[in-house]
Every structure is written in structure tokens, then in C-alpha cells.
Amino acid sequence: MNEIFVVSEKTPLIETLRRIDQGQLQLAVVERDGKIVGTVTDGDVRRALLSGVSLDASVDLVMNRNPITAPVGISNAAALNMMRKRSIHQLPVVDSDGQVVEIKLIDDLALAQQSDHWVVLMAGGLGSRLKPLTDDLPKPLIRVGDKPILETVLGGFIKAGFGKFFISVNYKAEMIREYFGDGSAWGVEISYLQENERLGTAGALSLLPERPKRAFFVMNGDLLTTVNFEQLLKYHHQHQAFSTVCVREHSVTVPFGVIDFDDHRLVGIREKPTQKFFVNAGVYLLDPGVLDHLNGNEAVDMPTLIERTIADGKQSVVFPLREYWIDVGRLDDLQRASDEFQRIFG
């Protein structure tokens, strides 16, 4: 097996992630003396990040110490059946000495097609915070680097293998339609959801011409990110989620000394403490049943829609982003995105 996928128990998480990203297995094998002692996936690391584990920590803190394995000689049919029953996406094949000789992937065995998953890009906003640039141009067509923001968003999904897109439009919709057309210039299919009235970040989903057959992506059209959509899809299925919300860490430093007290007694003073939160990143993966929680032509934002599904007992999970992300919503954000574009997307 290629050594790029093998790490030791003391390998830092950041190096382990580099190897996972570099390979095609979406998994690293943890070995000791040439024998498997655990595995770690992108999802394992993201869950650890949510619990406060640092990327400098050793992989043994988050690895699966009891990975499901199969013996040499297992048939593809048996391997696929095992993975489906155990809800796993990778299956290490181990010889009698405990050495991994192969890793079978459920996607290869099941011949899953990314094109079955639709992508809805929200591009109907006014872009008020970017005036005067948006007086004559819709925000998704503002150029960052050598192309419009929305074209970079589209390209990220295309690179990951997705091919059916819906773009919700309202403000200066004709300019977006003219630029992207039917998607044939990019080798994909693009349709449009025309908002005659502004419907918020979720209301336009009620305009879909038919119900998606599989989980579908929704993303704000003014975001630039290198999020791994394939990992997001695997994470969603692994957790049997009704909705998956991408989140990112945001830090706020209080510019004063914060007083801790119990009743009237001073306990301590924390000078300019930093608080960390996970905030909505504007990228979602939704089960088709989410559409049942919408009313036609209703103006509603995505957080409200997600809260409706939770109130109905549906499971919503969070997917922490560790990749590049920026909301090109203000002029200073636009400048930063332009400065960073070539390094990140070039």
C-alpha cells in the first residue's frame, strides 16, 4: 500500500490531514511496527475540532482504535455488503500478519455518481454592502481574480464531479443568465429559479421544478471556499443527517478586563479574553424532505428552515470547515479575497 496513507500514532493531525487530502482514500491508516492499530478519517478530525482538539495534537487522540477490517480474499460484493451494514466508506483489507494490503472504497464498489446530487446556488441578493460596485452589476458577477465570484463557486463543484445546477436569481437576473447560459460552456446543466419577489436564502427552494431524488447542496453565491464537497457528502451520509450545516470557527476578543464574580465576591479578572464560536458558513447539504417544510413563494431564510426541521424531530448535524472560506460581502472582504485569490485558487 502507498506509504502516503500510513501515519504513526504520534503524527500531528495537521500532517495526517495533509496526507488524507493528498490521497484518494479519504482515510489514513495508523500503524505500529507495520501493523494496523487504528484509522482516522477527515470526519474523525472534524468532530475532534468541534470538541476543541488542536490540529497540533497527535493522531492517537482521535483515531478509531477498533477499525472494521476484512481479510485478504474478500469479494467485492461481500465488502460492499459489509460497508453498507456498518455504514462505513472505507474497508482496510488485512493479511494474517496484521498488515494492510488494500483499502476498498464504497464509492468504487457502488459506482456512486456525484451528478445525482443537485447544487442550488443562491444569487438573488442586492449586494447592498458592496455599493457602488453593485449599482450596475449583481454581486455574483463581481470579479475576484480573473473571473466572477459565482464562476469560481461553480468551478469548485464541477471539479468535484457535480453537474446539475440551479441558480436562484432576482436582482439583475438577466445579466447572470446571459453570462452562464445553460451551462454548456462548462460542460454542465444550469437552470434558473426566478424570484419575482425576494424569497430569502431558502425560499427559492420552493421554485425547484421537481423534487430532488437525493441529498442536494445549497450554497450562497458570494462565498469563496475550498471546502471538500465529497467529504461533506460522506459526512452527511455517515451521520444519517436530514440536514448538514457547514460551520466555521470565529473568535471575538473582548477589549476590556472581564470580571468573574460569585454573588458580590470578586473571583477573578480576565484581561481581554478571546471567545470562540462556531458560526454558520452558508453551505448546506439537505435531504429532499426539507422541501416539505416550505410553503410556495414564502420568504424564509435557511436558519429558519433548518429550525423547522429540528422542531419536527429531524436530525441536523454540523460540519466544521478547516478549509479556506471568505464571505465576499463587504468592500474590505472583497479586497482581501482579491489579494488571496491567486494563492488559493490559482
C-alpha positions in Angstrom: 0.0 0.0 0.0 1.2 3.5 -0.8 3.1 4.9 2.3 1.5 8.3 1.9 -1.6 6.9 3.6 0.3 5.5 6.6 0.9 7.5 9.8 2.2 6.7 13.3 0.3 7.3 16.5 2.3 10.5 17.2 1.8 12.1 13.8 0.2 15.5 14.2 -3.3 15.9 13.0 -2.3 18.6 10.5 0.1 16.3 8.8 -2.4 13.5 8.9 -5.0 15.7 7.1 -2.4 16.7 4.5 -1.9 13.0 3.7 -5.7 12.4 3.6 -6.2 15.3 1.3 -3.3 14.3 -1.0 -4.7 10.8 -1.4 -7.9 9.3 -2.8 -8.8 7.1 0.1 -10.2 9.8 2.4 -8.5 7.8 5.2 -5.1 7.4 6.9 -4.0 4.1 8.4 -2.3 4.3 11.8 0.4 1.7 12.1 2.8 0.5 14.8 5.6 -1.9 13.8 4.0 -2.3 10.4 0.6 -3.4 11.8 -2.7 -1.5 11.8 -3.6 -0.1 15.2 -6.3 2.4 14.0 -7.6 4.5 11.3 -8.5 8.2 11.0 -10.8 9.9 8.5 -11.5 13.5 7.7 -14.8 13.2 9.6 -12.9 12.0 12.7 -10.7 15.1 12.7 -13.6 17.5 12.1 -15.5 16.0 15.1 -12.4 16.5 17.2 -12.1 20.1 16.1 -15.7 20.7 17.3 -14.7 19.4 20.7 -11.7 21.8 20.9 -8.8 19.5 19.9 -5.9 21.3 18.3 -4.5 20.4 14.8 -1.1 20.1 16.5 -2.4 17.2 18.6 -1.3 13.6 17.9 -3.5 11.4 15.8 -3.8 8.9 18.6 -6.2 11.3 20.4 -8.9 11.0 17.7 -8.1 7.7 15.8 -10.5 4.8 15.7 -8.7 2.2 17.7 -11.1 -0.6 16.7 -11.4 -0.2 12.9 -13.5 -2.7 10.9 -11.3 -4.7 8.6 -11.7 -7.6 6.2 -9.4 -10.5 5.4 -7.4 -10.9 2.2 -9.6 -12.5 -0.5 -12.9 -11.0 0.4 -15.1 -10.5 -2.6 -16.2 -7.0 -3.8 -19.8 -8.0 -3.2 -19.1 -9.1 0.4 -17.0 -6.0 1.0 -19.8 -3.7 -0.3 -22.4 -5.5 1.9 -20.2 -5.2 5.0 -19.7 -1.4 4.4 -23.4 -0.8 3.9 -24.3 -2.7 7.0 -21.7 -1.0 9.1 -22.2 2.5 7.5 -18.6 2.9 6.6 -17.0 4.2 3.4 -13.5 2.6 3.6 -12.6 -1.0 4.4 -9.0 -1.9 5.1 -8.1 -5.4 3.9 -5.6 -7.0 6.3 -3.4 -10.1 5.9 -2.6 -12.7 8.6 0.2 -10.6 9.9 -2.0 -7.5 10.5 -0.6 -5.5 7.6 -3.0 -3.5 5.4 -2.6 -4.6 1.8 -5.6 -2.8 0.3 -8.3 -0.3 1.1 -11.7 -0.9 -0.6 -13.9 2.2 -1.2 -17.6 2.0 -1.2 -17.8 4.7 -3.9 -15.7 2.5 -6.2 -17.8 -0.6 -5.5 -21.2 1.0 -5.6 -20.3 3.2 -8.6 -21.9 6.2 -6.9 -22.3 9.2 -9.2 -21.8 12.8 -7.9 -24.0 14.0 -10.7 -27.0 12.6 -8.9 -26.7 15.3 -6.3 -28.1 18.7 -7.4 -26.5 22.0 -6.4 -28.5 25.2 -5.7 -26.6 28.4 -5.7 -28.3 31.5 -4.2 -27.5 34.5 -6.3 -30.5 36.8 -5.9 -29.3 39.3 -3.3 -28.9 43.0 -3.8 -25.3 43.2 -2.6 -26.1 46.5 -0.8 -22.9 46.4 1.3 -20.8 46.4 -1.9 -22.3 49.6 -3.4 -21.4 51.4 -5.6 -19.9 48.3 -7.3 -23.4 46.6 -7.4 -25.2 49.6 -8.8 -24.6 48.3 -12.3 -23.6 44.7 -11.6 -25.0 41.8 -9.5 -22.7 40.8 -6.7 -22.1 37.2 -8.1 -20.6 38.7 -11.3 -18.1 40.9 -9.4 -14.7 39.7 -10.4 -12.3 38.3 -7.8 -9.0 37.3 -9.5 -9.7 36.7 -13.2 -13.3 35.7 -13.0 -16.7 36.4 -11.4 -17.3 35.1 -7.8 -20.0 32.8 -8.9 -17.9 31.2 -11.7 -15.3 30.3 -9.1 -18.1 28.8 -6.9 -19.4 26.8 -9.9 -15.9 25.6 -10.8 -15.4 24.2 -7.3 -18.4 21.9 -7.6 -17.6 21.0 -11.2 -14.1 19.9 -10.2 -15.7 17.7 -7.5 -17.8 16.0 -10.2 -21.2 17.7 -9.8 -23.1 18.5 -13.0 -26.7 19.7 -12.4 -27.1 23.3 -11.1 -29.9 25.6 -10.2 -29.1 29.3 -9.7 -31.7 31.5 -7.9 -31.8 35.0 -9.4 -33.6 38.2 -8.7 -31.5 41.4 -8.8 -30.2 42.0 -12.4 -31.1 38.4 -13.1 -30.8 38.8 -16.9 -27.0 39.6 -16.5 -26.4 36.3 -14.7 -28.5 34.3 -17.2 -26.6 35.9 -20.1 -23.2 35.1 -18.5 -23.8 31.5 -17.5 -26.4 30.4 -20.1 -27.4 26.8 -19.9 -24.0 25.8 -18.5 -22.9 24.1 -21.8 -19.7 26.2 -21.8 -18.7 24.5 -18.6 -20.0 21.0 -19.6 -22.8 21.1 -17.1 -26.5 21.8 -16.9 -27.7 25.1 -15.4 -31.3 26.1 -14.8 -32.6 29.2 -13.0 -35.0 29.8 -10.2 -36.6 33.2 -10.9 -37.6 35.0 -7.7 -40.2 37.6 -8.7 -40.1 38.7 -5.1 -37.0 38.3 -2.8 -37.5 34.9 -1.0 -34.6 34.9 1.4 -31.8 32.3 1.5 -34.2 29.3 1.5 -37.5 30.4 0.0 -36.2 29.9 -3.6 -36.0 26.2 -3.0 -39.8 26.1 -3.4 -39.3 27.0 -7.0 -37.4 23.8 -7.9 -39.2 22.3 -10.9 -39.3 18.8 -9.3 -38.2 17.1 -6.1 -34.6 16.0 -5.9 -34.1 12.3 -5.6 -31.0 12.6 -3.4 -29.5 15.0 -1.0 -28.7 18.3 -2.6 -26.3 21.2 -1.9 -27.3 24.8 -1.2 -24.7 27.5 -1.1 -24.6 31.2 -1.0 -23.3 32.6 -4.3 -21.0 35.1 -2.7 -18.8 32.7 -0.8 -15.3 31.6 -1.8 -14.2 28.4 -0.2 -12.1 25.3 -0.9 -14.4 23.1 1.2 -14.2 19.4 0.2 -17.7 18.7 -1.1 -17.0 15.0 -1.4 -16.1 14.8 2.3 -19.2 16.8 3.2 -21.3 14.3 1.3 -19.7 11.4 3.1 -20.1 13.1 6.5 -23.8 13.7 5.8 -24.5 10.1 4.9 -22.3 8.7 7.7 -24.4 10.7 10.3 -27.7 9.8 8.5 -28.4 13.5 8.6 -31.6 15.3 7.4 -29.6 18.5 7.0 -25.9 19.3 7.4 -24.8 22.8 8.1 -21.2 23.9 7.5 -19.8 26.0 10.3 -16.5 27.8 10.8 -14.7 29.0 13.9 -15.0 32.7 14.7 -13.0 34.4 17.5 -14.1 37.6 19.3 -11.7 39.4 21.7 -13.3 41.4 24.4 -11.4 44.7 24.6 -11.7 45.0 28.4 -10.9 43.1 31.5 -13.8 40.7 32.1 -14.9 40.4 35.8 -15.8 37.0 37.2 -17.8 37.1 40.4 -19.9 35.0 42.6 -22.8 37.0 44.2 -20.9 40.1 45.4 -17.4 38.4 45.7 -14.8 39.1 43.0 -13.4 35.7 41.8 -11.0 36.9 39.1 -10.3 39.3 36.3 -9.6 38.0 32.8 -7.8 40.7 30.7 -9.1 40.9 27.1 -10.2 37.3 26.8 -10.9 35.7 23.5 -14.1 33.7 23.0 -14.5 31.2 20.2 -17.8 30.4 18.5 -18.8 28.2 15.6 -20.9 30.3 13.1 -22.9 29.5 10.0 -20.8 29.3 6.9 -23.6 29.4 4.3 -23.1 26.0 2.9 -25.7 23.2 3.4 -26.5 19.7 2.4 -30.2 18.9 2.6 -32.4 15.8 2.3 -35.2 16.3 -0.3 -37.7 16.1 2.6 -36.6 19.5 3.7 -38.8 20.9 0.9 -41.9 19.7 2.9 -41.2 22.4 5.4 -41.5 25.2 2.9 -44.6 27.0 1.6 -44.7 28.1 -2.0 -43.4 31.7 -2.6 -42.7 32.1 1.1 -39.8 34.4 2.1 -37.7 32.4 4.5 -34.0 32.2 5.4 -32.1 29.0 5.8 -31.7 29.1 9.6 -35.5 29.3 10.0 -35.9 26.4 7.6 -33.4 24.2 9.5 -35.0 25.1 12.8 -38.4 23.9 11.4 -36.9 20.5 10.6 -35.3 20.2 14.0 -38.6 21.0 15.7 -40.1 18.2 13.6 -37.6 15.8 15.1 -35.2 15.6 12.1 -31.5 15.3 12.7 -29.3 18.3 11.7 -25.6 18.0 12.1 -22.7 20.5 11.8 -19.7 20.1 9.5 -16.7 22.2 10.7 -14.8 23.8 7.9 -11.0 23.7 8.1 -10.5 24.9 4.5 -10.3 28.4 3.1 -13.5 30.4 3.4 -14.5 34.0 2.9 -17.8 35.8 2.6 -17.3 38.5 -0.1 -20.0 40.7 1.4 -18.1 44.0 2.2 -15.6 46.1 0.3 -12.7 45.1 2.7 -13.6 41.4 2.3 -13.6 41.9 -1.5 -10.1 43.4 -1.3 -8.8 40.6 0.9 -10.3 37.9 -1.4 -8.7 39.6 -4.4 -5.3 39.6 -2.6 -5.6 36.0 -1.7 -7.2 34.6 -4.8 -4.2 33.6 -6.8 -2.6 31.8 -3.9 -5.7 29.9 -3.0 -7.4 29.3 -6.4 -4.6 30.0 -8.9 
